[in-house]
Amino acid sequence: MYIIFLICLISTILIFKLYKSSHVKPHLPPTPFRLPIIGHLHLLSPLPHQSLHNLSIKYGPLFRLFLGSTPCVVASSPEIAKEIFKTHDDAFLNRPHNSIAEYIAYGGKGFIFAPYGPYWKFLKKIIMSQLLNGKTLDILLPVRRDEINRFINYLSQKAKEGKSVELEGALMKLTSNVISRMFMSKRCSEEEDESRDITKIVTEAGEIVGKFNVSDHMWFCKYLDLQGFGKVSKDVHSRLDALMERIMMEHEEIRKHEKGEVKDLLNILIDISEDDSMEIKLNRENMKAFILDIFAAGTDTSAITVEWALAELINHPSVMKKAIEEIEQVVGKNRLLQESDIPNLPYLQAIVKESLRLHPTAPLILRSSTQDCIVGSYRIAANTTTLVNVWSLGRDPFHWESPLEFMPERFEEKQLDVRGQHFQLLPFGSGRRMCPGTSLGLLMVHVTLGVMIQCFEWKAGENGNLTSVDMEEGIGITLPRANPLVCVPVARLDPIPLPSNS
């Protein structure tokens, strides 16, 4: 009897343990030791994507941090990114709270910071169906072509004078003028009054938004402006709002006297605001926030991507040579490369993909969880800030051979795109909140880089005497270079085949 009782007791204990283990709640992701008050802030460097990448090597592809009192998780592998953006996309559709961004961006009324819901869906709908659809981009093709011609003309003059070009500034001017003309039919670089240059004010806004605001992450500082960011943001918002109001009033005045075909994106936006059949009525602040989004997302990102790509080509002359040979074979020497040529230039496309892999202009994608969910067998609670480290995804050794090397040929073997379906390569994000301007951005990057190497050789340095350039990353939310790329352009084509009216 004693033996039978003992066997029954042991069996009962084992069954209870098995039942309990099968019903254990998923545990939290691993986390480093944290300090009181500041949490894990001491572990982050001025280049947080690099710090988080190093931490992922120790703590795994999904780990937990506290930025002050703000709970966060960091995703660093394509598998975890896929769960976040595809399997659990419904749970990660909001942006984390950023009081400065929300204030400058009219209370989050623009596309970038608006919470997911009917209003955000409406904004996405009008972006994809009217503002940035293929038809509208085709209508505004002459604007982009003219600005590229002006840019090449500027570089040609520098080549004749034997002078160097600081490419970050030159490329920023190009992309700013493209966005400015597409949106409001005006070149921002021609504004003599700096208060009317929207790109300069937007750059200021981006700088303040990208800084770590103690008030957002330490509960006892919530109503204190310890760093003075609140005061600065009010000044930026005031100047930005005055400029937006001026731009809209000018457009409205012109519309009173000119009827006919749409000339720019702002006209389309105003038409939408005046359309009573729309399910949501856009007011003035909605439109101002939207204008800000377009300039914030469309200017420095394309310029920085081209700058990184050209730097890589200078450091890899064999890749440069192969790209030039492809362009000469497809385009020739008697005309400039056009947007319509891009599908026939697979190696140029591979160069852009490889540059975006190593130098994504959005190295960290931020989301905020709206509900509890299980990711990678770990529990992520609602209201957790989620950082997907795109910079890490592009360096994952399980998905990329020799991940630190610049090898465009890898994309001749792997048919990968950058539109959010391949989770080891997410320069534009993924899921419902991925960048809606991807098509426009890729057009600008491919054409700009293509014509630059078609028309010129690039000698690095002020005097063109450097054989290579450094690849150190700078501080900023769009991953700029630490040291701007300075080169002397030398004409490859003589004469450069510019239209006579450029």
WOSULMO-V246140 format. One record per pair of residues at least 4 apart in sequence whose C-alpha atoms are under 6 Angstrom apart, sorted by the first residue. I is the first residue (numbers start at 0). J is the second residue. Records with the same first field share a line. If there is no record, write none. Layout:
I = J  J
This chain:
16 = 20
25 = 377  378
26 = 377  378
27 = 377  378
28 = 62  63  377
29 = 62  63
30 = 62  63
33 = 38  39
34 = 38
36 = 67
37 = 67
38 = 65  66  67
39 = 65  66
40 = 66
43 = 47  50
47 = 51
52 = 391
54 = 58
55 = 59  60
60 = 74  75  76
61 = 73  74
62 = 72  73
63 = 71  72
64 = 71  72
65 = 69  70  71
67 = 216  217
68 = 216  217
69 = 216
70 = 383
71 = 383  384  385
72 = 385
73 = 385  386  387
74 = 387
75 = 388  391
76 = 392
77 = 392  422  423
81 = 85  422
82 = 86  87
83 = 87  88
84 = 88  430
90 = 368  369  370
91 = 366  367  368
92 = 115
93 = 114  115  366  367
94 = 366  367
95 = 366  367  384
99 = 208
100 = 104  208
101 = 106  107
102 = 106
103 = 236
104 = 288
105 = 288
107 = 112  113
108 = 113  285  288
109 = 113  288  289
115 = 119
124 = 128
125 = 129
126 = 130  131
127 = 131  132
128 = 132
141 = 145
143 = 177
151 = 155
157 = 161  162
158 = 488  489
162 = 487
163 = 461  486  487
164 = 485  486
165 = 485
166 = 170  484
170 = 302
171 = 175  299  302
174 = 298
175 = 179  298
176 = 180  186  187
178 = 182
179 = 183  185  186
180 = 184  185  186
181 = 263
182 = 263  264  265
183 = 263  265
187 = 196
209 = 476
213 = 217
214 = 220  221
224 = 229
228 = 232
232 = 236
233 = 237
235 = 239
236 = 240
272 = 281
281 = 285
291 = 295
292 = 296
293 = 297
294 = 298
299 = 303
300 = 360
301 = 444
305 = 444  448
308 = 354
312 = 319
314 = 467
326 = 330
327 = 331
333 = 496
334 = 496
336 = 450
349 = 407  410
350 = 407
353 = 407
354 = 358
355 = 359
356 = 393
359 = 426
360 = 477  478
361 = 477
362 = 389  390
363 = 387  388  389
364 = 386  387
365 = 385  386
366 = 384  385
367 = 382  383  384  385
368 = 381  382  383
369 = 381  382
370 = 381
371 = 379  380  381
372 = 378  379
373 = 377  378
392 = 423
393 = 423  424
394 = 402
396 = 402
417 = 425
419 = 425  428  429
427 = 433  434
428 = 433
429 = 433
443 = 447
444 = 448
445 = 449
449 = 453
450 = 454
451 = 455
454 = 490  491  492
455 = 488  489  490  491
456 = 488  489
457 = 487  488
458 = 463  486  487
459 = 463  465  486
460 = 464  465  485  486
463 = 487
471 = 481
472 = 480  481
473 = 479  480  481
